[in-house]
Amino acid sequence: MSTILNYTFLLVDLTDKEYSADPKKPTNDSVEASRPSASAATRSARPDFVTKATGEEARNYDYAAARLQAGPIKTTNFIEAVGNLIKTCLGGGVVGIHTAYKRCGLFTGLLINIFAGMLLMHSKYILVSSAQLMYGRLQMPSLTFPELAEASLKTGPFPKLTKYGHIFRYMVDTTLCINIFGSCSVYSVIVARTIKQILEEADLVGEASIRIYTACMLIPCILIAMILSLKYLAPFSIVANILLILLAFSTVYYGSKAATKSPTEFPLIKDAEGFFEFLGVCVFSMEGMGMSLPIENYMKEPKKFPLVICTGMTAVISIVGLIGFFGYWGYGEEARTPITMNFPWEIYPIILKSSLALVLYVTFALNFWAPFNLVWYYIKVKHNPDKYWCIERLYRALFVTALILLAIAFPNINAFMGFIGSFGVGFSAFMFPSTIEIAVKWHEPGLGWHKWRLYKFITIFAFGVFLCLLGGYCNVKNLLKVEA
């Protein structure tokens, strides 16, 4: 049960607030006051970020103790934090990584898989290390990703950028919403593909377009999106962890069993377009940037977060690499997404793919919950509070409809994941963290020997731009290809 509560707390922290339409239930202010947030007040009364301490005073600030003093919280130990990190990084992208390998090359894909994972590991580290420096300077126990972005410019070394702090915050908010809402569309197509295969291979129905099956997901997705309490959804995160581990081992087993040629017989590298599609899907499969700070905020010993990153991301890279490598090696150019579609028509694979489809269906609601509550905060001010109950559910239905329509229009899962990975993750995992780090560390600890931090910032930021523009272009091109 403690693990379930941890997942709930993490998802609440991502949206920076909880909403209750019932006046008899706790208000936003009381919910915020009970959490270790940098702003105990709601967004409408968020703090004005001002440097309150520097030097030794800032470094000696005990933010872990301050969090406990702010109110009772359910902290996580090292193992729980690693588990949370693994779950938040592994998403729907992992079931399509093998076809991304198909577009790139077997060994080239594996090397890039490891390289991209290490880059993401570094981005998580610099994001959290920057936040831990800011805690002392602001004398605040914790910060969310958007809050850190705003604070980094408002207290940074560049006076002309101070007034853009709130814009930077909104950019992070928007990018996180795009990433997570996009994941919802991907999940709906994956579930539709699984249902299509099961029904058609069992000869229960005739062949039909994947778009028809995706359209049939509309009502079920609207219904599950109406669940406002995470306590009914969070337990499925634990089941998802178990299924992903089973999926990795199953892919190794069935992939190696189905392989008809040696890995060395596969092409080393393919075309540039395939490379960018792979890179987008790869970072999409391992990102989880939006949850890095919430995980750190709830750790019992937050200074051990670098070790959590190393341990958790090593597991993430390994799982993604195993599914990608063995999935492509075993099924080659005929590989289909999701990976379970390639497994033989036997009892265990049928149970596995059905269970995975069910969990991803619930994960749709889990992923939808966080960005919708963020958007709902800005929408609700335009409506009468007495009508919130109806209006919120109407907007939920409209948003789900829009996501399903997007999935129907673009059922090419890998190109879809590649676009989100290239465009959204290019910002949230590379450009934003590197900008935050250089602003926070400019004066203290400084740019380092021969200004290495400045050159590192330029390199990572340029990689983010490169991924966003070229990767986004190649994936949009593939996304527009007609798929039945």
N, C-alpha and C positions, 0 to 999 in steps of 0.2 A: 504493500500500500504506500510506503514512503516513496518508492520509485514513481508510482503513479502521481503522487502529489508533486514530486519534483518536476515531472513533465508539465504538469498543469501550471506551476509557478513560472517555468521557463517560457511557455507560450503567452502567459499573461504579461510578462516583462517585455516581450517583443513588441506588443502593441502599446506599451507604456501606460495602460489604463484598463479598467474593467467597466462595463456598462450594465446598469440594472434599471429596467424601465419601471419596476415596481417600487413605489415610494416607501413601502414597508421594509424593503431589503436595504442592505448597506449602500450608502451613496458612493459616488466616485471618490470623494474626499476621504471617507473612512477606509475605503479599500486601499487608496494610495498610502494613507498614514500607517497601515499595517505592513507595508512592503518596504524593503531596503532600497528605495528609489532615490536618485539624486535630487529629485523634486518631489517632496512629499505632497505637494499640491498637484492639481491636474494641469493639463497642457495650458488651459486658459490662464493659469496663475504660475506658470513655470518660472524658475528663478532667472535672474539676470546674472549671467556667468561673469564673475569678477575674481581676479587673483587676490587671495587673502593671505597666502603664505608663500615663501620662496626658500631656497637653500635648505639648510638642515631642518628647519621647522616643517617644511613641506615633506621632506623625506621621512621624517619621524612620525608623520600622521598615521595612526592605526585605524585604517578604514575597515578592517575586519571586525574590530571591537565596536566601532561606531555603528556598523550594520546591526549588530546584536542589541545595542542600546536603543536603536530606533524602534524596536518592537520584536516580538517573538517570530522567528522565521524557521523554516525547515531547511537546514543546511545539508549539503551533500558531501560525502567523503570522496576520496580520490577515485575509487572504483566506480562510484555512481556518476561522478563528473565525466570520467572516460566514456561510460556507457551513454550518457546524454550527448556527448560530442559525436560519438559514432552514429547514433540515431539521427541527429540533426544534419549530419553531413551526407548520409546515405539516403537518397530519395528514389523517385521513379526513374531517374536517369540510369541507375545501375542495371536495370533490366534491359536497357537498349545499348549498353556500352559495347557489346560484342559486334553489333552491326556498324558501330563507329570505327572499330578496329578494321572492319572489312573495307572501309573507305580510305584507311590510312596505310595499313600494312601491319603484319603481326608483330615483329620485333620493334619496328619504329613506334608503333602504337604503345607497346609496353614501356619503352624508354620515355616517351612523352607523358605517359600516364604517371610514371614515377616523378618526372620533372615537374609536371603541373601540380601534383600532390604536394611536393616540397615547397613550391611557390605559395600555394594556399596555406600551408603550415606556417610559412614565414609571415604571410599577411595577417593571419590570426594572432601571431605572436606580437607583431608591431602594433596591432590595434589594441590588444589588451595591455601591453607594456606602456603605451601612450596613455591609456585610461588610468592606469595605476599611478602614473606621474601626476595626472590632472586631479586625482582624488585629493592629494596633499595640497596642491596649489589652490584648489577651490574649497578645501575643507568640506568635501562632500563624500559620503561613504560609497556611492556607486553612480554609474552613468550608463545610459543606454547608447547604442550606436548613434542615433540621430542627435542625442544630447552632446555626446563627445565631439561630433562633427561641428556643431554650433559653437561649443566652448573652445575648440581648437583655434578657430578664427577670431573669436571675440577676445581671447586672451593671448593671441599669437603675436609674433614679431613683426607682422605686417599691418600697420595702422590703417592703410587704405582698404584692407580686406575685412576689417572689423564689422562694417555695416552689412556684409554679405553672410554673416554667420547664420542668420535664420534661413536664408536661401539655401545654404549648404545643408542645413537640417532637412528642409523639405525635399531636396534632391535625394538624400539618403532614404527618407520615408518613401518617396515615389519609386525609387529603384527597388527597394525591398518588396513593395507591393507588386510591381511588375514581375519580379522573380517568382514570388509565391503564387500569385494568381495564375501566372503562366504554368506553374507546376500543376495546378488544379486541372487545367485543360489537358495537359499531358496525361495525368492519371485517368481522366475520363476516357481517353482514346485507348489506353492500355487495358483498362477494364473491358471496354467494348470489344477489343480485339480478342481477348481471352474468351469472352462469352460467345463470340462469333465462332471461334475454333471449336469450342466444346459442343455447341449445338450442331454445327455442320458435320463434324467428324462422328458424332453420335447418330447422324442421319435423322435428327429431330426436325430440321428445317432445311430448305434449299439454300443455295448460295445467294448472298445479298451483299450489297456494298457496305463497307465499314462505316460509311456516313449514316446509313440507316440505323445501325447498331448504336452509334454514338448519339444519334438523335433520341433513341430509346432511353438513354441515360438521363435525359433532362428531368423527368418527374422524380426518379429516385434521388438524384443529386439535389434537387430543390427541397425534397422532404428531409434529407439528412442535414442540409444546411440550415434548417430551422431549429436545430438543436443548439441552444444558447449556452448550455452548461458543459464545460469541458470534462467534468467528472464522468460523464457517460462515454466520452470518446478517448480519453487519455490511456485507459488500459490497453487499447489496441496498439499503442506504441511499443509495449513490451512484446506483444505477439509479433509485430513487424520485425523487431530485432531478431527474434528466433528464426523467423521465416527467411530473412536475408542471409543468415548464417547457413541455413539448410540449402538455400538457393545456390550459394557459392560452392558448397561441397557437392551438390547435385550436378552443377555445371561441370565441375572437374571430372566427376564420374562419367556422366553421359557424354560430355564433350570428347574426352579421351577415348571412350568406347566407340564413338561414331567416327573418329578421325580415320581418314583413308590415306593420308600422306604425312611425311615428316614436316615439322614446323619450318625446317630450313628450305623447303620447297616453295614456301609462300613468298610473294614479292616483298622486298625490303621496304619499298615506299611506293606510293601511287601518285596521283595528281595533286596539285596544290589545293584545289577545291575540296578534295576529300580530306586533306590535312586540316583545313580550317573547320570542316564539319566535325571531325574527330575532336579537335581541341575544344570546341564549344561544348560538345556533349560530355567530354571528359571533365571539364571544370564544373559543369552543371551537376554532374554525378557526385562531386565531392565538396561542394562549396560550403554551405552552412554558415556564412559570415554573420548573418543577422542574429545568430544565437550564441556567438562566442562570448559576448559580454554578459548576457543573462546567465550563462553557465558559470562564469567567473564570479558574478555577483552573489550566487548562492553556494559557493564553495566554503567549506569550513576553514580551509587553509588556502586562500586565493593566491598566495605567492607561489604555490606549487603548480599554477596553471601552465607554465612552460612544459613541465613534465607531462601534464594531461594532454597538451597539444601533441607532443612527440609520440606518446603512447596511442592516443586515439587516432591520429592521422596515419600512423603506421598501419593500424588495423584497417582503416578506410581504404588506403592505397592498395593494401593486399587484397581486400575483398573485391574492389573494382577491377584490379589487375587480373585476378583469378577468373572472374566471370568474363571479362573481355577477351583474355588470351585463350582460355579453353573453349569459350563459346565460338570464337571465330575459327580456331584450329579444328574443332570437331565438325562444324557445320559449313565452314567455308563460305563461298559466294552465295549459297542458298540459305544462309542464316536469316531468320526472321525476328522481328521485335513484337512482343517481349521474348526474352530468352526461353521461357517455358513453352512457347509455341513449337520449339524445335525438339522438345523431349518426346520420347516414344509414347504411344497411346496405351499406357499401363496404369494400374491403380494408383501407385504412389505419385507419378507425375500429374495425374488428373487431380488428385487431392491437393498437391502442392500448388498447381496453377489456380485452382478454385479458391484456395485459402488466400493466395496472394492477391487475387482479384478482389476478394471481400475486404482484405485489409487496406488495399489501395483505395477502395471505395470509401471506407471510413476515414482514411488519410486525406481524402478530398475535403471532408468536412473539417478536419483538424487544420489543414493548411488554409482553408477558406476563412476560418474563424479569426486568425490573427490579422491579416490585412484588411478584412472587412470592418473589424472594430476600429481600426485606424481610420479608414475612410468614413465610417459612420460618425466618428467624432466631428468631422468637418461638415457632414451633410445635415446632421440633426438640428443644428442651430437655425436652419431655415424652416423648421416645422414646429408646430404646436406640441409642447411636451405632453399634453393630454392624449395625443394621437401617436406617441412613439411606438406603442405596442404593435399597431397595425402598419405604420409607416416603415418601421425597421424590417418587418417580415416582407413587405412589398419590395423594398430595396434588395434584400437578400435574394428573393426570387429573380429580380431583374439582373442582378450581377451573375448569378448562376446561369441564367439563360444566355447572357452575353458570352460567358466562358464556354458553354457548350456549343454555341454558334461558331465561336472561334475554332473550336476543335473540329467541328463539321467542315468548316471551310478549309482547314489545313490539317488533314489527318496524317501527314508525313511526320511521324513521331520524332525521328532522329533529327530532321531539319528543324523541327520546332524546338527540341531541346538544345540543339546547336545554336539557334538564334538567341534563346534566353541565356545560354551559357556565354556566348560571345558578347552580346550587347549588355545584358543586365549584370553579369558577373564581372565583365570587364570594368565596370564602374565600381560595384560594391566590394569586390575582392582585391582590386589592384589600384585603381586611381584614387578612390576615397581613402583607404587605409594609408597609402603612401603620402597623400596630402596631409592627413591628420598627423602622421609621425613627424614630418619635416616641420610642421608648424609648432608642435608640442616640444620637440627636442632641439630646436634651432639654437637657443641660448644655453639650455641645460638639458642633457649633458654636452650639447654642442654638435658641430658637424663632424668632429673626429679627425683622425690623421689624414692630411691631404684632402679634407672635406669629403670623406668617403660616403657619409650619409647623404650628402647632396647628390653625388653621382648615383648612389643607389636609388634615390627618389626618382631621378630622371629616367633611369633604366626601367624601374617597375611601372612608372606612370606611362612611359612610352609603350611598354608591353601591353598595358591596359588599353591604350588608344589603338594600337595595332590589332589587338583581339577584337575590340569593339567595331572598328571600321571594316577591316578586311574579313574577319570572321562573320560579322553581321551580314555583310554583302553576300558572301558565298552561301550562307545558310538561308537568307531570304530568297536567293535565286533557286535553291533546291525546294524551299517551302512552297513556291509558286507552281511547281510542277504538279500536274494533275495526278491524283491517286484515287483509284476506284474504291 
